[in-house]
Amino acid sequence: MANRRMFSKDVIQQDNFLDMPLSAQALYFHLGLNADDDGFIQPKFIMRMLGISDDDLKILIIKGFVIPMDEGVHVITHWRMSNELKTDRYKPTVFQDQFKKLSISADKKYLTSSNSDWKQNVSKMSPESIQDGNIPYPQYSVVKTREKEIKKDKSLPKKISKEKAFENLDDSLKSEILEVRDFYNEKFKKKTKSIEGYWENYTFWRKEFDLETIKTAITNGKNDSWWKDKLTLEILFRRKNTAGEKVNYIDKLSQQEITNPYFADVDTSNYNF
């Protein structure tokens, strides 16, 4: 079995993957690192080692990133998109009974289906054809089928709306969020009513900054020549900029360290403007 594994950006950078909890994402990477050369693995020992719950595995199944087989065996759906081995290094899986139940789509995804018109047994193919992904199957998704099966499991965590999640917050925190909105409106002469664009990030930053520091950042933003016409609550509480880099505008504005945010994280001491 190979000691190195790869992950396709087409899989791990899609919204469907990034929307999952970090624990589920971590489980996916650990399953990928420990799977055999055909992408098969029994995940229980990995989950025990990491202290990850069954809910995270169920989320991977619902999202279509993992396919559950029998006897506790699972296979990584997009395995062939990421890992291709030379035939002299390829070691077939020991889970041949499960392997025989799979097909591979044209875009190199493992599939399960009872449709015998197009299903072909991958175990009868040569290692070369398996690793190259040269298999003339029509594309077929098993995600919806698996969703119907898994959604019957009452132990799955239910997804709640943002409105419901806000209502579940502590009353004092909800009051603060509305207070910050009103404080911003007063300083910037706005009539903002919505809290949807910032309240989740507010709960993150509130663990680092007290309410007065946040208000100071808003006041300094209003008094700053560059920020006064551009600062919104959504921008203030951002955790990443448009380039995906981590930002902390609350800290910088509360200390009046920046004017133009494009230079916020750049050492300008060696430049002449």
N, C-alpha and C positions, 0 to 999 in steps of 0.2 A: 504494500500500500504506500502511496506517495506521502512524503512528509510536508509537501507544500500544496496549498489550496488557493484558488482564486475566486473572486466574487465580481460578477458583472455589474457595472454601473447602471446598466439598463434596468436592473432589478432593485438594487439597494438605494438608488437615488430617485425612484418614483414616489409620488405622494402616498400611494397605497402602503408603501413600506415605512416611510418616514412618519406617517400618522400613527403608527403603532407605539405602544409604550416602550421606553428604552430597554426594559427588561426583556420584552419579546424580541426586540432587535438584537440584543446581546445573545439571547438563546439561539437565534438564527445563525449568527456568526460562529458560535461554538459548535453547533451541529455541523456546519459546513467544514470546520477545521477537523472534526473527528469522524466524519463519514468515510465509508470505504470508497473505492475507485468508481463505483456506480452510483454513489450518493445515498446509500442506505445506512441507517443507523438506528439503534435502540436508545432513545434519548433519556431514559430515566436516570441513568448514572450521571449524565451531564447535569441534569436538573437538580439532582441531589447535591452534587458538588458545588453548584452555583447558588443553591438555595432558591431556585426559581420555581414558581407554582405551576400547577397544571393549566391555569388560566392562560398563561403566556403561550403554551404549546397549542391550546385551542384557538387562540387568536391567529397564530401562524397558519393553522389549518383553514380557518374561515377565510383568511385573506388569500389563500391559495399558494402559499410559499412552501408548504409541506403537505404531503399526502400520507394519511395513515393507512398502513396495511394491517395484516393480522399478526398475532403473536408479539405485539408491542413494537413491531418494526415500522419505521417511517422512512420515506424517501423525499429528498429535496427536489421540489418540482422543477426548478430551473438549473439543475445540476449540469446538464450538457451544454448550457450556454456559457458556463464559466470554466469548466474543467475538461480538458481534452488531453489524454495521455498517449504517448507512443505505444505501439502494441507490445514492445519488449518490456515496458514498465507497467502495463495494465494488468491488474489482478482482479478477476471477476468476483463479484459479490458472493458471499456464502449463503445469502438469502435468495436462493434460486427459485423457490416456490413463489415468493412475492414478485421476483423479477419477471417471471413468466406472465404475470397479470398486467404488465405495463406495455404501453406503446409510446412512441416518441413523435411529436408533431414536427411539422416543417420548420418551426422556429425553435426546435430543440427543447421542448418542454415534455416532461413525463406526463402521460395521460392514462386514465383508467376509464373504460367504457364497456358496456355490454353489446355495443353495436358491432356485430361481426362482419358487416360489409366492408369496413376499412381497418378493423383492428388486426394488427400483425404482431406476432410474438417477438420481442426484441432479443430473447435468448437464442433464437435461431439465426441471428445475424452475426456476421463476422465482427471481431473487435474493431476492424478498420471502419466499417460502416457505422458502428455505434459511436465511435469517437469522432468521426467526421460529421456526423449528423446528416448524412445524405440519405434521408428516408422520405419517400414521397407520400406523406400522410397529410390529409386536410387538417387544418388547425381546429382544435377542439378544446374547450375549456371545461374543467371539472369543478371549477370554483362554486358555481351556483348549486350544483348537486351536493357538494360537501357542506355548503352553507345551510341547506335545508335540513341536512342530517344533524349538524352540530348545533343549530339553533334550537333543536328540541331539548338540548341539555340545559336544564334549569340552573346549573351551577355557573354558567357563563356570566361574566360581569355585563350588566346592561349599559348600553351607551345612553347617556342622558344629554339633553340639549344644553346649550350654553346658558339659556335662561334659567333652567332648572338648577344647573351647577351654581349659578350666582345666588339663587335663593337658598342654596344649602350652605353658603358661607356663614361664618360667625356674624352676628348682628353688628358688632362693633366694627368689623372690617368692611361690611357693606356700607355702613354709615360713613366710614372714612373715604371710600371710593366716591361716594356722592359728594362729600365735602370737598374733595380735591377737584372734582368737576366744577362745583360752584365757585371755588376759589380761582380756578383758571378763567372761568367766564367773567368774573369780576375784574381780574387783572387785564385780560385781553379784550374786554368789551364784547364778548361772544355770547351766543345763546345756545351753546352746545347742550343737547339733551342725552344723546346716546353715550353709553359707556362700553358698548360692545367692542370697540377697537382697542381698548387699553386695559380693561379691568383684570384680565388674566395675568398680564405682565406686571400689573401693579402688585398683585399678591406675591409675585416672585421678588420684586425689588423691595417690598415692604419688610422682608426678612433682613435686609441689609441697611436700609435707611429708615429713620423715624419720620413722622409726619412733617415736622418742622423743616427738616432738610429737604424734603420733596417740595414743600411750599417755597423755600428759598430758591430752589432751582427754577421754579416757575416765575418767581419775581425777577430773578436775574435774567431769565430768558426774555421777559418783557422789556427789561432795561437795556438789553444788548442790541446794538445797531444791526446786526445781521439776523439774529434770531427773532426779533420782535414781530416780524411779518410772516414767519415761517413755522414757529413752534406750535405743535399740536400735542395733545395728550398722548396720542398714538405714537408720535415720534419720540417724545420724552421718555416713554417707558419701553421703547424698543430694546431688544436684547441683541439683535444683529442688524447690520445695515444691509443695503440692497446687494452688496457684494458677498454677503454671508459672513462677514467678519463681526466678532463680538464687539459691542459698544456699550458704554455706560455714560449716557448723557446726563443723568441725574448727578453723578459724582462731579463731572466736569463743570456743569452749569452751577451747581451749588457752591463751587469754589471759584467761579468766574475764571476758569482757566482757558476758555476758548471763545472765539468769535465765530470764525468760519469752520464748520465741522469737518470740512475736507482736509484740514490740517490737524484735526483733533488727535490723531494717533501717530503723527509724524514729528520727528525731532527736527525742528527748524533752526536749531542753534548754528548750524553750519551754512545757512543760506542767507543771502542778502536780498531783501525785498524792496 
